[in-house]
Amino acid sequence: MIKFLMDYVLEEPEKFPFKDAKDIPLDDEKVYQLFYSTESINLTESQLESKIASFGIPEFGTPFVRQMILETKPKNFAELVKVSGLSHGTNVWATNAQNLIKGDSSFIKIPFKDIIGCRDDIMIDLINFGMAPFVAFEIMEFVRRGKPSSDKKKWQAYKEEMERNNVPDWYIWSCGKIKYMFPKAHAVAYVLMAVRIAWFKVHHPLLFY
């Protein structure tokens, strides 16, 4: 799809502010509006029968992901990366992050920005909590492979290490439920493509459709 769109760009370069796909703007506010309103495509919610306008955008147009978007309300690139990570993991959204965000767990309601979205988040968060980088890496690898449910003895040791570093109970609980965690670089690649294609939906809809 990117190639099709760029073929047209190269045919009529005067209509576009870029000549290379890598230069398609990634900071266009109207593009991000697609993920929290219908304003940027000049349709009302009743006309579109939806509160968001991400239909047709790769990775963000399915009913499952659109429901995630409605619940998480992403408004920037980083939050879309988090949605991508959550939508591709196993046991990271349903019965996990979704419950934390909605306040349906035994913990307090957790802001979306603090939720674990990709495997890299675990290592970075644990380092920020004060854990040694190598230990944080080990725990990330253990969790992202879904080992807490199969190697309970080792997970107990990791839990105690996390508790010593004042990692919140909800965070440890969330790690313990994960079966598979998506890598952030992969999520970023998906979102880069999605945002580039979404630019055309907003600014050159005929080409997009």
N, C-alpha and C positions, 0 to 999 in steps of 0.2 A: 504493500500500500504506500509506503514511503517513497518507493521508486516511482510509482505511478504519479504521485503528487509532485515529486521533484521534476519529472519529465515535463510537466505543465509549467512549473516555475521557470525552467530553463528556456521554454518556448516564449514565455511572456515575462521576462525578468523585471520589466518596469512596474508590474503590479505587486511585487513582493519586496520586503526589506532584507532579503537574504538570497544567496545563490547556492548555498550548501546546506544539506539537511542538518548538519551539526550546528548551524547557526539559527535554526528555527527558535524563536524566543521561548525561554523556559520560565520567564517571570511575568507573564501576561496575566493580570488580575482577572480579565474576562474569561480566560481559559479555566482558572481555578473556580470561578463562579459556577461552572458546570457541575461541580461536585457538592454545591450547597444551595443552589437555587436554579431557576430556569430563565433568569433575567437576560443572560448574555446571548441567548438565541431568540429573544423577543417572543417568548410564549409564556402563557400563564400556566400555573400548576394544573388547573382544570383542563386546559387545552391539551397538555402533555400527559395528563393523568399520572403525574409524578411530581414530587417535591424537588427532584434533582434532574439534571439533563445529561447524564453520562452514557446514555444509550449509544451503542455503536463504537465506543472507545475501547480498544483492546485492553483486556484484563479488568475493566471497570464497568462493563455493560451487562453482565449476567445478573439475574435476580438475586443470587446469593451475595455477590459483592455489592450490588446496589443497596441491599438491606444493611450490609456492614457500613456503607458510607452514610446512610441515614442515621445510624446509631453512633458513629464515631465523629461525623461532621468534619472531615479533613479540609483544611483551608490553605495548605501550602505543599511544596514538593516533599518535604520530610515526612509529613503526615500521610501523604499518598504512599510513600515507601513503606510506612508502617502497616497500612492497610494491605498492601501487596504481600508483605511478609506474613501477616495473619491469615490471609486468604489461601496461602499455599502451604502452610504448616499443618500438622496433625495434632489435634488436642490443644491448639493454641488460641482458638477463638471460642467455639462452642464449649460450654462447661468450664471455661477458663477466663480469657480476657473479657468476653462479652458479659459474664456475670460480675466481674470486678467493675466494669464501666457503668453497668446499670445499678450496681449496689445490691445485686441478688445473692452475693456470697455472704459468708459470716464475717467479712471484713468491711471496713468503711468503703464508700464509693471512691474509686480510684480514677484520677484524671487520665484521659486518653494519652497525653504526652508522656506519662510515666509507665505505661504498659509495655511489656516485652513484645516487640514486633518481629525482629529478626535475630538470628543466633548471635550476631556481633554485639547486639545490645547487652546481652548477658555479661560478656567479658568487660565491656566498657563500664557498665553500671557497677559491677563488683569492684573494679579498680577505683571508681569514684567513691564507693563505700569504704575504701581503705584497704582492700585486699591486695596481696602481692600479685603482680601481673601474671606470673606463671600459674599460680593457683586459680586465678580468675579464668585463665585460658582452659585449664583442666576441667573446671566445673562447666564451662560453656560447652566443651566437647562432650562431656558426660551427659549433660541435659539435652543437647540438640539431637543426640542419637536415641533419646527416650530411655536411657539407662536407669533413671530413678525408680521405675516400677519393677525392673528386673534384677537390679543389684542393690537391694535395700540396705545391706550392711555398709557399702561404700557411700551410698546416698546419705545415710545417717551421719557418717563422719563429715561429709561435705556440709550438711545442714548445720552441724555444730560449729563448724568453721565460719559459716555465714552468720550464724547467731552471735558469735564472738565479735564480729565486725559490725554488729547492729544492722544487718540487712533486715528490712521489714518482713514480718510474718507472711503478709500477703504475697510478697515477692518470692519467698521460698516455696510457698504453696503453689504458686503459678508455675515455677520451674519443675516442681514435682509431678505436674500433670502432663507436661509436654512429651509427645511421642516423636515428633520430628519438627525441626525448626529450619526455616528458609534462610539462605545466606543473603546478607544485605546487598552485596554487589549485584546479585541476580535480580533482586527486587528493584534496585536503582535502574538497571538496564531496561526492565519492563516499563517503569514509570517514565523514563526518558522517551521511549517510543510512544507511549500513550499521550504524553503532553504534547509531543510534536504533532501527532495526528489530530489531537483535540484543537490545536491552533487553527487548523483548516476548518474544523467544524464551526468555529466561532467566526472566522474572518473570510473564509471562502466556502460557504456551506454547499454550494452546487457541486464543487469538486469533491467534497467529502461524501456527499450522498450519492 
